[in-house]
Amino acid sequence: MAQQNVAVLGLGITGLATVNYLFQSGYQVTVFDTRAQPPGEDKLAPGVTLIKGALCGEKLAEYPLIVSSPGIALATPALQSAIKAGCRVIGDIELFAQKLKTSAYQHAKCVTITGSNGKSTVTSLLGEMAKEAGIRVAVGGNIGIPALDLLSPDIDLYILELSSFQLETTQSLDADIATILNVSEDHLDRYDSYQHYIDTKQTIYTQARVALFNQQDALTYVQDKQQQTTNFGFSDADYQIAVDNNNHSYLAKGEQSLLAVSELKLSGKHNWLNALAALALGEAVALNMPSMLNTLTTYSGLEHRCEFVAQAQGIRWINDSKATNIGATQAALLGLSETISGDVHLILGGDGKGADFNELLPFLTDIKGEICCFGADAQKINRAAPIAHIVDDLASAIKHINTHVQQGDLVILSPACSSLDMYPNFMARGDHFKALVNKLILSET
């Protein structure tokens, strides 16, 4: 296999990790990138060839193995041409999976996590649980560090967040346990249909010894009836929410109460489910329960995911910019509705990626506060929900809502859309929201 010619499609953080891994493994590596100045170009090893410009199927067909970036769809004509010519197309996660099967890595356990929403929270939470338990753990994949950069014979547990894009080019994972946390419409601009997206997510189960599914979401159910399974949910689940005689809710394993939800730092009912999922995953790889429960009392979540920004004059401001699809916004609204005394005010908007905003309407009609929308799909949101006021931008939305808020209210940016029509990424959108809110509060004090 050494000296085999390999094409790597796309640079950036993951592409560079892939190039370095292959180059150090003895491959002859050629990188293809459509950008004039691909990020990471200056970090390429001297022996690596870089070809810029539009992808050419005939050129790609010269390489028996192609390692493609998750951001490049398999339906791309040049890739399809290479596949028809007999080329094998995989991703960096497949390379990682193959390495785990070698003798130096076979001792390590592996957890894989996907879902339309919440996967970054569960992945990072489980990582913190493992650290608390004294386990040598590496966390990455679709979050943080590329999988290939995590590889070390010293690691005892790998925790990978995987997107549907990464799963498209992965076949050989043998995870100890895998989960699909939930499924909602997303990336419909990439897939032939919603079912195609669901089927792609389901491939995570075929590459795991145990499947963990969400009792509340039938789309996460395991299709192979012979596979070993466990589940989590609000009730009638292996890991569930129990309610005592005083109507207090607890995280529970079966009938055994583990931790009162009031002790969680994470807010919202959707995060109760995330906590249950993390507990189930952790037990499957032998993390001790006291360490996991202790982590739940201190872990406050990730930036831009139902992130507390400020409270002033009795009004709470929440940044949920990571809610880039309808399901994430639905989860945020359901999870926060019971935590305040006043009204919820909502800011939506951006690029909906082909989603049907009519699915949001039942959740929006329950909102008593103001709803504002902006960005590329503002008109589409307004057609589905005329109660949503169209505004020019995020600053205008905050200004409008600020004239209607009262003590006890909550304002949340939960866009249900991608940010790329107006911002480089959802982080930039969330940072802008926080800056605007803090400026507003400062001006009122």
Residue pairs with C-beta under 8 A, 6 or more apart in sequence:
1 26
1 27
2 25
2 26
2 27
3 26
3 27
3 28
4 27
4 28
4 64
4 65
5 27
5 28
5 30
5 62
5 63
5 64
5 65
6 22
6 27
6 28
6 29
6 30
6 63
6 65
6 66
6 67
7 29
7 30
7 31
7 32
7 60
7 63
7 65
7 66
7 67
8 15
8 18
8 19
8 22
8 29
8 30
8 31
8 32
8 66
8 67
8 68
9 15
9 31
9 32
9 33
9 55
9 66
9 67
9 68
9 69
9 72
9 79
10 32
10 33
10 38
10 68
10 69
10 71
10 72
11 19
11 31
11 33
11 35
11 38
11 39
11 40
11 41
11 44
11 50
12 38
12 39
12 40
12 69
13 39
13 40
13 146
14 69
14 70
14 92
14 146
15 31
15 33
15 38
15 40
15 69
16 40
16 43
16 44
17 92
17 146
17 147
17 148
17 149
18 67
18 92
18 95
18 146
18 148
19 29
19 31
19 44
19 45
19 48
20 45
20 148
21 92
21 95
21 148
21 151
22 29
22 67
22 95
23 29
23 45
23 47
23 48
28 47
29 47
29 48
29 49
30 48
30 49
30 50
30 51
30 63
31 38
31 44
31 48
31 49
31 50
31 51
32 51
32 52
32 55
32 59
32 60
33 41
33 50
33 51
33 52
34 52
34 53
34 54
34 55
35 52
36 52
38 50
38 52
41 50
44 50
51 59
54 78
55 76
55 78
55 79
56 78
57 77
57 78
57 79
57 80
57 81
57 82
57 85
58 81
60 66
60 78
60 79
60 81
60 82
60 87
61 81
61 82
61 85
61 86
61 87
63 82
63 87
64 86
64 87
64 88
65 87
65 88
65 90
66 79
66 82
66 87
66 88
66 89
66 90
67 89
67 90
67 91
67 92
67 95
68 74
68 79
68 89
68 90
68 91
68 169
69 91
70 91
70 142
70 163
70 165
70 166
70 168
70 169
71 165
72 79
73 79
73 190
74 80
74 83
74 89
74 168
74 169
79 89
82 89
83 89
89 169
90 169
90 170
90 171
91 166
91 168
91 169
91 170
92 146
92 147
92 148
92 166
93 141
93 147
93 160
93 162
93 166
93 167
93 169
93 170
93 173
94 169
94 170
94 171
94 172
95 148
96 147
96 148
96 150
96 151
96 160
97 170
97 171
97 172
97 173
97 174
97 207
98 172
99 105
99 148
99 151
100 106
100 108
100 110
100 158
100 174
101 172
101 174
104 153
105 151
105 153
107 156
108 155
108 156
108 157
108 158
109 156
109 157
109 158
109 176
109 285
109 286
110 157
110 158
110 159
110 160
110 173
110 174
110 175
110 176
111 126
111 157
111 158
111 159
111 160
111 175
111 176
111 177
111 178
111 281
111 284
111 285
112 160
112 162
112 173
112 175
112 177
112 178
112 179
112 204
112 207
112 208
113 119
113 122
113 123
113 126
113 159
113 160
113 161
113 162
113 178
113 179
113 181
113 281
114 161
114 162
114 163
114 164
114 167
114 178
114 179
114 180
114 181
114 201
114 204
115 122
115 179
115 180
115 181
115 182
115 183
115 201
115 220
116 181
116 182
116 183
116 184
116 185
116 186
116 325
116 327
116 328
117 181
117 182
117 184
117 270
117 323
117 325
117 327
117 328
117 331
118 181
118 182
118 270
118 271
118 273
118 274
118 277
118 331
119 142
119 143
119 161
119 162
119 181
120 142
120 143
120 161
120 302
120 305
120 322
121 266
121 271
121 274
121 301
121 302
121 305
122 179
122 181
122 274
122 277
122 278
122 281
123 139
123 141
123 143
123 159
123 160
123 161
124 139
124 143
124 302
125 274
125 275
125 278
125 295
125 296
125 299
126 139
126 159
126 278
126 281
126 282
127 137
127 139
127 159
128 295
128 299
129 278
129 282
129 287
129 291
129 292
129 295
130 137
130 157
130 159
130 282
130 287
131 137
132 291
132 292
132 294
132 295
133 282
133 287
133 288
133 291
133 292
134 291
135 156
135 157
135 287
136 154
136 155
136 156
136 157
137 155
137 156
137 157
137 158
137 159
138 145
138 150
138 152
138 155
138 157
138 158
138 159
139 145
139 150
139 158
139 159
139 160
140 146
140 147
140 149
140 150
140 159
140 160
140 161
141 147
141 160
141 161
141 162
141 166
142 160
142 161
142 162
142 163
142 166
143 161
147 158
147 160
150 158
157 285
160 175
162 170
162 204
164 187
164 191
164 197
164 200
164 201
165 187
165 190
167 200
167 201
167 203
167 204
168 200
170 203
170 207
171 207
172 207
173 204
173 207
173 208
174 207
174 208
174 209
175 204
175 207
175 208
175 209
176 208
176 209
176 210
176 284
176 285
177 208
177 209
177 210
177 211
177 212
177 230
177 280
177 281
177 284
177 285
178 204
178 205
178 207
178 208
178 210
178 211
178 212
179 204
179 211
179 212
179 213
179 214
179 220
179 277
179 280
179 281
180 201
180 202
180 204
180 205
180 213
180 214
180 219
180 220
181 214
181 220
181 273
181 274
181 277
182 214
182 216
182 217
182 219
182 220
182 327
182 331
183 197
183 198
183 201
183 217
183 219
183 220
183 327
184 325
184 326
184 327
184 328
184 330
185 194
185 197
185 325
185 326
185 327
185 355
185 356
185 359
186 197
186 324
186 325
186 327
186 353
186 355
187 197
187 353
188 194
188 197
188 353
188 354
188 355
189 353
189 354
190 197
191 197
191 200
198 219
202 223
205 211
205 222
205 223
205 224
205 227
206 224
209 228
210 227
210 228
210 229
210 230
210 284
211 222
211 227
211 228
211 229
211 230
212 229
212 230
212 231
212 232
212 277
212 280
212 281
212 284
213 220
213 221
213 222
213 229
213 231
214 220
214 231
214 232
214 233
214 273
214 277
215 231
215 232
215 233
215 234
215 235
215 236
215 237
215 240
216 233
216 234
216 273
222 229
230 238
230 239
230 280
230 284
231 237
231 238
231 239
231 280
232 238
232 239
232 240
232 273
232 276
232 277
232 279
232 280
233 239
233 240
233 241
233 273
233 276
234 240
234 241
234 272
234 273
235 241
237 276
238 253
238 254
238 280
239 251
239 252
239 253
239 276
239 277
239 279
239 280
240 252
240 254
240 276
241 249
241 250
241 251
241 252
241 261
241 272
241 276
242 249
242 250
242 251
242 252
242 255
242 257
243 249
243 250
244 250
244 257
248 260
248 262
249 260
249 261
249 262
249 272
250 257
250 258
250 259
250 260
250 261
251 257
251 258
251 259
251 260
251 261
251 264
251 272
251 275
251 276
251 279
251 296
252 258
253 279
253 283
258 279
258 289
258 293
259 293
259 296
259 297
261 272
263 296
263 297
264 271
264 272
264 275
264 296
264 297
265 296
265 297
265 298
265 299
265 300
265 301
266 272
266 274
266 275
266 296
266 299
266 300
266 301
266 306
267 301
267 306
267 308
267 335
267 336
267 339
268 306
268 331
268 332
268 334
268 335
268 336
268 339
269 334
269 335
269 338
270 331
270 332
270 334
270 335
271 301
271 306
271 335
275 296
278 292
278 296
279 289
279 292
282 292
283 289
283 292
301 307
302 322
303 319
303 427
303 430
304 319
304 320
304 321
304 322
304 426
304 427
304 430
305 320
305 322
305 323
306 318
306 319
306 320
306 332
306 335
306 336
306 412
307 318
307 319
307 320
307 430
308 316
308 317
308 318
309 317
309 318
309 319
309 433
309 434
309 437
309 438
310 316
310 317
310 437
310 438
310 441
311 317
312 441
312 444
312 445
313 407
313 444
314 342
314 406
314 407
314 408
314 409
315 405
315 406
315 407
315 408
315 409
315 410
315 411
316 340
316 409
316 410
316 411
317 410
317 411
317 412
317 437
318 332
318 336
318 410
318 411
318 412
318 413
318 414
319 412
319 413
319 430
319 433
319 434
319 437
320 328
320 329
320 332
320 412
320 413
320 414
320 415
321 413
321 415
321 419
321 426
321 427
321 429
321 430
321 433
322 328
322 426
322 430
323 329
323 331
323 332
323 414
323 415
323 416
324 350
324 353
324 415
324 416
324 417
324 418
324 419
324 426
325 353
325 355
325 416
325 417
326 352
326 355
326 356
326 357
326 359
326 360
326 416
328 414
328 416
329 348
329 360
329 363
329 414
329 415
329 416
330 359
330 360
330 363
332 412
332 414
333 344
333 346
333 363
333 366
333 367
333 412
333 414
334 363
336 344
336 410
336 412
337 344
337 366
339 410
340 408
340 409
340 410
341 408
342 369
342 406
342 407
342 408
342 409
342 410
343 367
343 368
343 369
343 406
343 408
343 409
343 410
344 367
344 368
344 369
344 409
344 410
344 411
344 412
345 367
345 369
345 370
345 371
345 401
345 404
345 405
345 409
345 410
345 411
345 412
346 364
346 367
346 369
346 370
346 371
346 372
346 411
346 412
346 414
347 371
347 372
347 373
347 374
347 394
347 397
347 398
347 401
347 411
347 412
347 413
347 414
347 415
347 433
348 360
348 371
348 372
348 373
348 374
348 381
348 388
348 414
348 415
348 416
348 417
349 372
349 373
349 374
349 375
349 377
349 378
349 381
349 397
349 415
349 417
350 374
350 375
350 376
350 377
350 415
350 416
350 417
350 418
350 419
350 420
350 421
350 422
350 429
351 375
351 376
351 377
351 417
351 418
351 419
351 420
351 421
352 376
352 377
352 380
352 381
352 416
352 417
352 418
353 417
353 418
355 416
355 417
356 384
357 377
357 380
357 381
357 383
357 384
357 385
357 416
358 384
360 381
360 384
360 385
360 416
361 384
361 385
364 371
364 385
364 387
364 388
365 387
367 387
369 401
369 404
369 405
369 409
369 411
370 389
370 400
370 401
370 404
371 385
371 387
371 388
371 389
372 388
372 389
372 390
372 391
372 396
372 397
372 400
372 401
373 381
373 382
373 388
373 389
373 390
373 391
373 397
374 390
374 391
374 392
374 393
374 394
374 396
374 397
374 422
375 415
375 417
375 421
375 422
376 417
376 421
376 422
377 417
377 421
378 390
378 391
379 390
381 388
381 416
382 388
382 390
389 400
391 397
391 400
393 422
394 413
394 429
394 432
394 433
394 436
395 436
398 411
398 433
398 436
398 437
398 440
401 411
402 440
405 411
411 437
413 429
413 430
413 433
415 429
418 426
419 425
419 426
419 428
419 429
422 429
423 429
423 432
